[in-house]
Amino acid sequence: MKRNLLVAAFLLMLVFVNAQPNAPKGFKWEKVEALSDEFEFFDTNKWVYSLWNYSPPNIMKKSQVSVKNGKLNIKAQINNDSLRWMKTGRIMSKSQISYPMYTECSMKTASISAYNTYWLNNGDAENRNEIDICENNANPSNPNVGHGVAYKPYIMQSNIHHAVNGENKTAPSFASTQLLSNSNVNKGRRTDETYHTYGLYWEDDRKCHFFLDGEYVGASLAPRQFTRALNIYFGLWTNKWDGFAKKENVINDTKNTMYVDWVHTYRLVNKTN
């Protein structure tokens, strides 16, 4: 109990405006350049196009990923195919990282019924370690979606997936901008309205702590021990769970793109290093 209180107290103290937590005594945060990017250009030394497909109507294409005006753009558009009619994109870091680490990004979501994702993963559907930092859908088309349509544009929607031989165990978390402190300029603002900062402190082989717009918003405990180093991903995709994207929104260039301003990643190192 005492240890849990100390951990909570330490996590509530923030060093930087962007949400990076204080390093434990005797340690410091060291930036991992291979997993950090200001997106002035598409850096092929850091990122690859991840083109495996989700279920229809998605099809992943290089053409849907670009860097413009200092932002990573992932854009959904109509694809000329009756089955896979929404072309979109996803990128994956070339480098991997394990705990203890911290990563955060500044992201503005698309305004279509699709998941705007910032996540860590290694493996496949049957066997994998996965940490979803943000998997927001700002404009769900399914009126009966869980938590309610009105709530969805404000939630970070974090989760942990740990699959072994097809058995997937999860630990979801649903932080909302509506629950931020009154002094936070992003309190109550939609994820597709402005840029929000999403953060993860991956503490150990079980525990993940999440941050939203500079505030600590809770922890999730993995149902199994993490055993893999993970890659960072950004992607945009639609699914029946929240309702498929409406074509009239996919063709609307004011709605069909998710933007990432930057991503910063750090590892804990001994201060004597």
C-alpha positions in Angstrom: 0.0 0.0 0.0 2.8 2.4 1.0 4.6 1.7 -2.3 1.5 2.3 -4.3 1.0 5.7 -2.7 4.6 6.7 -3.3 4.3 5.7 -7.0 1.1 7.7 -7.4 2.7 10.7 -5.7 5.7 10.6 -8.0 3.6 10.2 -11.1 1.6 13.3 -10.2 4.7 15.4 -10.3 5.5 16.5 -13.8 8.8 17.8 -15.0 7.8 19.1 -18.4 4.7 20.7 -19.7 4.3 17.8 -22.2 3.7 15.4 -19.3 7.0 13.6 -18.9 7.0 12.2 -15.3 9.9 12.7 -13.0 12.6 10.0 -13.2 12.9 7.9 -10.1 15.8 8.7 -7.7 19.2 7.9 -9.2 17.9 7.8 -12.8 17.3 10.3 -15.6 15.3 10.3 -18.8 17.5 9.9 -21.9 15.9 10.8 -25.3 15.8 8.0 -27.8 16.3 9.8 -31.1 15.5 6.7 -33.2 11.9 6.8 -31.7 11.5 10.6 -31.6 10.6 12.8 -34.6 9.5 16.4 -35.3 8.2 15.3 -38.7 10.0 17.9 -40.8 10.3 15.2 -43.4 9.5 11.5 -43.7 12.6 9.9 -42.1 13.2 6.5 -43.7 15.9 5.9 -41.1 13.2 5.8 -38.4 10.0 4.7 -40.0 8.7 2.1 -42.5 5.3 1.8 -44.1 3.3 -0.9 -42.4 1.0 -2.3 -45.1 -0.7 -5.4 -43.7 -4.4 -4.9 -43.9 -7.1 -4.8 -41.3 -10.5 -6.3 -42.3 -12.4 -4.6 -45.1 -13.1 -1.9 -46.1 -9.5 -0.9 -45.2 -6.6 -1.2 -47.5 -3.2 0.2 -46.4 -1.2 2.2 -48.9 2.0 4.2 -48.9 0.3 7.0 -50.8 -1.9 7.8 -47.7 1.1 8.8 -45.5 2.9 12.1 -46.0 4.7 14.8 -44.1 3.4 18.4 -44.7 4.0 21.6 -42.9 5.9 19.8 -40.1 3.1 17.3 -39.5 2.8 13.6 -40.2 -0.4 13.2 -42.2 -2.3 9.9 -42.5 -5.2 10.4 -44.8 -8.3 8.2 -45.6 -9.7 8.3 -49.1 -12.0 6.3 -51.4 -10.4 3.3 -53.0 -11.7 2.0 -56.3 -12.7 -1.4 -55.0 -16.1 -2.5 -53.8 -14.7 -4.6 -50.9 -11.7 -2.5 -49.7 -13.1 0.9 -50.5 -11.2 3.0 -47.9 -7.5 3.4 -48.5 -5.6 4.7 -45.5 -2.1 4.3 -44.0 0.0 3.2 -41.1 3.7 3.5 -40.2 5.9 1.6 -37.8 9.2 2.5 -36.2 12.3 0.6 -37.3 13.6 0.5 -33.7 12.1 -1.3 -30.7 12.1 -0.4 -27.0 11.2 -2.1 -23.7 10.4 -0.9 -20.2 11.2 1.3 -18.4 10.4 4.0 -21.0 8.2 7.0 -21.7 6.7 8.1 -25.0 4.4 10.9 -25.9 3.0 12.5 -29.1 1.0 15.6 -30.1 -1.9 14.5 -32.3 -5.1 15.8 -33.8 -7.6 13.1 -34.9 -9.5 12.8 -38.1 -13.3 13.5 -38.0 -14.5 10.2 -39.6 -15.7 7.0 -37.9 -12.2 5.5 -37.7 -9.6 4.7 -35.1 -6.7 7.2 -34.8 -4.0 5.1 -33.3 -0.7 5.7 -31.4 0.4 2.3 -30.1 3.2 -0.1 -29.4 3.2 -3.7 -30.7 5.2 -6.8 -31.5 3.7 -10.0 -32.8 0.5 -11.0 -34.6 -3.1 -11.7 -33.8 -2.3 -15.0 -32.1 0.8 -14.0 -30.1 1.6 -10.5 -29.3 2.4 -7.8 -26.7 0.4 -4.5 -27.5 -0.1 -1.2 -25.7 -2.6 1.1 -27.2 -1.9 4.6 -26.0 -4.6 6.3 -28.0 -7.2 4.6 -30.2 -9.8 7.4 -30.5 -12.8 7.6 -32.8 -14.0 11.2 -32.8 -17.0 10.6 -35.1 -18.6 7.2 -34.6 -21.3 6.3 -37.1 -22.9 3.6 -34.8 -25.5 5.3 -32.6 -25.3 2.4 -30.1 -21.6 2.5 -29.6 -20.2 1.6 -26.1 -19.9 4.7 -23.8 -22.2 6.6 -26.1 -21.6 8.6 -29.3 -21.5 11.9 -27.4 -18.6 10.6 -25.2 -16.4 9.2 -27.9 -14.8 12.4 -29.2 -13.2 13.1 -25.8 -11.7 9.8 -24.8 -8.2 8.6 -25.2 -9.2 4.9 -25.3 -6.1 3.2 -24.1 -5.7 -0.6 -23.7 -3.3 -3.5 -23.2 -3.5 -6.6 -25.3 -1.5 -9.7 -24.5 -2.2 -12.7 -26.8 -0.8 -16.1 -26.3 -1.8 -18.9 -28.7 -4.9 -16.9 -29.7 -6.1 -16.1 -26.2 -6.1 -12.3 -25.9 -6.3 -10.7 -22.5 -6.9 -7.0 -22.2 -6.8 -4.1 -19.7 -8.7 -1.1 -21.1 -8.6 2.5 -19.8 -10.9 5.4 -20.9 -9.4 8.8 -19.9 -11.4 11.8 -21.1 -10.6 15.4 -21.8 -13.8 16.2 -20.0 -12.2 15.0 -16.8 -9.1 17.1 -17.0 -8.5 19.8 -14.4 -10.3 23.1 -14.8 -7.0 24.9 -15.4 -6.1 22.7 -18.4 -6.6 24.6 -21.7 -7.7 21.3 -23.4 -10.4 20.4 -20.8 -13.5 19.3 -22.7 -12.0 19.8 -26.1 -12.6 17.1 -28.8 -9.7 15.1 -30.1 -10.5 16.3 -33.6 -10.8 19.9 -32.5 -7.2 20.6 -31.5 -3.9 18.9 -30.8 -3.8 16.8 -27.6 -0.7 15.2 -26.0 -0.9 11.5 -25.3 1.7 9.8 -23.1 2.7 6.4 -21.8 5.1 5.5 -19.0 5.8 1.8 -19.4 7.1 1.1 -15.9 7.8 -2.6 -15.7 6.7 -6.0 -17.0 3.1 -5.4 -16.0 2.3 -1.8 -15.3 1.5 1.0 -17.8 0.7 4.6 -16.8 -1.2 7.0 -19.1 -1.0 10.8 -19.5 -3.4 13.2 -21.3 -2.5 16.8 -22.0 0.1 17.0 -19.2 -2.0 15.2 -16.6 -1.7 11.7 -15.1 -4.9 9.9 -15.9 -4.4 6.4 -14.5 -2.7 3.0 -14.9 -3.4 -0.3 -16.4 -2.0 -3.6 -15.2 -1.2 -6.1 -18.0 -2.9 -9.4 -17.5 0.4 -11.2 -18.3 4.0 -10.2 -18.1 5.4 -8.3 -21.0 8.1 -10.4 -22.8 8.8 -8.5 -25.9 10.5 -5.2 -27.0 7.9 -3.2 -29.0 7.7 -0.9 -32.1 5.8 2.4 -32.2 3.0 2.7 -34.7 0.7 5.4 -36.0 -2.3 4.5 -38.1 -5.9 5.2 -39.2 -8.5 2.5 -39.8 -12.2 1.8 -39.6 -14.2 -1.1 -38.2 -17.8 -2.1 -37.6 -17.5 -1.8 -33.8 -18.0 2.0 -33.8 -19.6 1.9 -37.2 -17.7 2.1 -40.5 -16.6 5.5 -41.8 -19.3 7.3 -43.9 -18.1 7.9 -47.5 -19.3 11.5 -47.4 -16.8 12.1 -44.6 -14.0 10.1 -46.2 -14.1 12.4 -49.3 -14.1 15.5 -47.1 -10.5 16.8 -46.9 -11.4 18.8 -43.7 -12.3 15.5 -41.9 -10.3 12.6 -43.4 -6.8 13.2 -42.0 -5.1 12.5 -38.7 -2.1 14.7 -37.9 0.9 14.1 -35.6 3.0 17.1 -34.8 5.8 15.3 -33.0 6.6 12.2 -31.0 9.2 12.1 -28.2 10.5 8.9 -26.6 12.8 8.4 -23.6 14.4 5.6 -21.7 15.5 5.5 -18.1 19.2 5.4 -17.5 21.4 5.6 -14.4 22.5 9.1 -13.6 26.1 7.9 -13.5 26.0 7.0 -17.2 
